[in-house]
Amino acid sequence: MNTAKFFKKKLDFRREIAPVGAVLSSAGAAGARKIPLNNIFAIAGVCIKELYRRKDFYVLFVLTALMTLVMGSANFFNEDKVVRYVKELCLFLVWVSSIVIAVTTTARQIPAEKENRTIFPLLAKPVTRNEFVVGKFLGCWLASGLALVVFYSFFAIVSGTREHFWPVLNYFQAITLHWFMLGIIVALALLGSIIFAAPSSNNTITFVLVTAILLLGRHLQKIALQFNEPLQSIVYALYFLIPHLEWAFDMRYLIVHNWDLINWAAWAGALLYASIYSALILTGVCVLFRRKAVN
């Protein structure tokens, strides 16, 4: 009787970890230990598949597409400025949609693994905690990048057919800066999923933080002048500590007004800046996750 119960529990446990094992089976037990990238890419692949299985992306894309089609049909008194205003609105909607996708997709990753109890067999042997965190980050970042490509491609096609102007390199600079800055947002949302228990709390706080950086980040130096010491120095330090997401956010003006390309050295420096911030935040996530009990 005891033997029957033992095998029944063993079969139930196998059924629970079967979906996870199917994802990691391609890496192989020995190969996954020798090449940790196999585990990381396997976890990232699950995050990417989750994006096109959920309705968030499709709803936001439809909204953005409708606004972009309005831009394509706008022709008020043959005034080009009206089209530019609508282009700016569409790009703003692209930014909002991308932030929503990045934050909501990332914030639910670790809580969902805990709720489904798939995190326990994952961390028991196949992957380390660092590989798990990096895989989640990479998957959410790549998923956000794929969504960006769809958004910007549709926008570029409609804009090009309307204005007969195809600034491909301008789009490339805008998309890459946008994508790398989204890496910072993904890392922040992943950090919030370690600190906050509920995804809703993480979503709200991350949205508020990102919005505050986009709206107030560039003005902190001016705000600091209105305070006396030591508050002035604190605000100045905050200005240099926060990631300035507005640098990429302002790139939309380059597309709206058909300006020339920015200096490639400045572009590469902005990408390096975003990469360093993402790496620092992700390192903090790994440290906290190693010290935190998963249950």
N, C-alpha and C positions, 0 to 999 in steps of 0.2 A: 504493500500500500504506500509506504514512504517512497519507494522507488518510482512508482507511478506519479506521485505528486512532484517529485524532483524533475522528471522528464517533462511534465506538463508545464512547470514554471520555466524550464529551459526553452521550450518551444514558444511560450508567450514572449519571453525576452527576445528571442530571435525575430519574432514578428515585429516587435517595436523598433529594432535597429535595422530591419531589412531595407527601408528606404535610404537610410544614411549609408549603409554598406554598399548599396547599389551605386551611389555617387562616387564613393572612394575606391570602388573595386578596380577601376581602370588604372589607378596609381600603383596598385600592388603593395603588399605588406612590406616587402624588403625594399622596393624602389622608393616607397613613400618615406621611409626612414632615411635613405641615402639622399633623396632629392626632395626636400621639404616643399619645393615649388609645386609639385604634383598635388599635394594636399591643399595648398593655398588656392590654386586654380580650380580645383574641384569645388571648394566652398564658394569661390567667386562665381562659378558657373550656376550654382543654385540661386544666388541672388539675382543674376541676370535673367534667368528663366522666370523668377517671381515677378519681375517688372512687367513682362508682356502677358502674364496670366491674370494680373489684377486690372481693375477698371480705371485706376487713378490716371495712368498715362493716357488712355484713350479719351477720357473726358476732357483732360486739359488740352490734349492735342486738337480735339474738335473745337473747343473754345478759341484756341489760338488760330486755327484754320479759318474760322468764321470771321475773326477780326482781320486776318490777313486778306481774305477775299473782299472785305469791305474796302481795304486799301486798294486792291486791284480794280475795283469798280468806281472809286472816287474820282470825280471829274467836275468840280465845282468851278464854273467860270474859267476853265482851263488854267487854274492856278496851281503851280507846282508845290507851293508851300503847304497847301492842304494835304497833299499826298505825303509830304514829309512829316506832318503832324501825326497822320495815321500810322506811318512807318514807326515813329517813335513810340506810339501807343502799343503797336504790335510787338516790338522788341522788349518793351517793358513787361508785357504779358508773358513773353518767352522767359524772361528772367524770373518772374513770379512763379511760373509753372515749373521751371527747373529747380528752384529752391524747394517748392512743395514736394516734388518728386524725390529730391535728394534727402530731405529731412525725414519725411514719412517712411520712405523705404528703409533708411538706416535705423531709425528709432525703434522699429519693431523687430529687428533681426535677433538680437540676444534675448529679449523677453519672450519672443515666439519659440525660440529653441528651448528655453526653460519651461514654458508652458506645455510644449509637446514632449518634453523630457528626452529630446534627441541630443541634448548637449552632454548628457552623462556618458552614453556610450562613445560619443565623439572624443571627449577628453580622457576617457579611460585608457585608451591606447593609441588609436590611429593618428591623432594630431595633438600637438602641444597647444598651450593657451595662446602663445604668440602667433602661431600659424593660424589659429582660429580667428583672432582679431584682425590680422593682416588680410586673411581671406575675405572676411566680411567687408572690410574697408575697400579692398580692390574690387569686389563684386558690385558694391553700391556705387563706387566711383565710375566704373565702366558702364554700369546701367544708366547712370546720369549722362555720361558721354554719348551713349547711343541715342538717348532721348533728345539731346542737344542737336545731334546730327539730323534727326528727323525734323525738328522744329526749324532749324536754320535752313535746311535744304528746301523745305516747302516755302519758307519766307523768301529765299533767294530766287526761286523759280517765278513766283508771282511778282516779286519786285522787278526782276529782270525783264519779264514780258511787258510790264507796265512802263518802265523807264528806258528800256533798251540799253541797259548799262549793267555789266557783270563784274563787279570788283571782287574777284575771287580771292586775291591775297588779303584784301581787307576783311573778308569773311573768315579767312583762315586765322588771322590774328585775333579777331573777336572771339571765335569759337574756342581756340586754344586757351586764351586768357580766361574766358568764362569757365571752361572745364577745369582748369587748374585751381581757380578760386572756389569752385564747387568742391574740390578735394578738401579744402579747409572746412567747409560747411559739413561735409560728410564726417570728417574726423571729429568735429564738435558734437554732432548728433550721436556718434558712437561713444564719445566720452559721456554724454548725458545718459545714455542707456546703461552705463555702469553706475552712475551716481544716483539716478532716479529710478524708482521701482516701476512706475507706470509709463507706458509710451506716450500717453496724452500729456503728462507733465513735461516729459522730455521735448515733445513737439512744441508745446507752448513756449517754454523757456528758450529753446533754440531759435524759434521764429522771432521772439522779442529781441534776443541778442543780435541776430543777423540784421534785423530791421534797424536797430539802434546804431550798429556799425555803419550801415549804408547811409543812414540819414545824418548822423552826428559825427562820424569818425573824422571827416575832413575838417570839421569846425572845432575840434577840441582845443587846438592851439589858441583860437580866438576866445573860446570860453574860458580858458585858463587865465587870460589877462584880466578877467573880471573878478578874480579871487585874490585874496591875500595869502601869504605863506602861512603854513606849509601846504595848504590846499592847492595852491597854484602849481607847485612842483609835483604834487600827486596827479593832477590832471595832465600835466605835461608828460609824466612818465606813462600814464595810461594811453596817451596818444601814440607813443612809440612802441608800446607793448601789444596793442590790439592789432589783429590782421586787417589791413585796409582793403576790404573787398570792393570798395567804391572805385578803385583803380580800373578793375575790369568792367564794373557796371557802367562807367562813363564811356567805355569803348563803343557803346551803341550810337553815340553822336557821330563817330567816324563813319558809320554806315548810313545814318539818317541824312547827313549833309554831304555825303560822298567826298569826304576829305581824303588827303593823301595818307599813305601808310605811315605808321609811327616808326621811329628808328628801331631797327632790328635788335640792336644791343639793348635798348630799353625794354623791348618785348621779351628778350631772353632773360633779362634781369628780373622782370615781373614774374616770369615762370619759375625762376629759381627761388624768388621770395616766397611764392605760394607753396613750392615744394618743401622748403625748409619749415614753414609753419605747419604744414600737414604732417611732416615727419615728427616734429616736436610734440604735437598733440597726440599723434598715434603712439609715440613712445610712452607718453603719460597714460594712455588707455591700456597699453600692455602691462605697465607696472601695476596699475590699480586692479586690473583683471586677475593678475597672478596672485594678488594678496586677498582677493575677495572670494568668499565661499559662493559657489554657483547655486547652492540650494537655499 
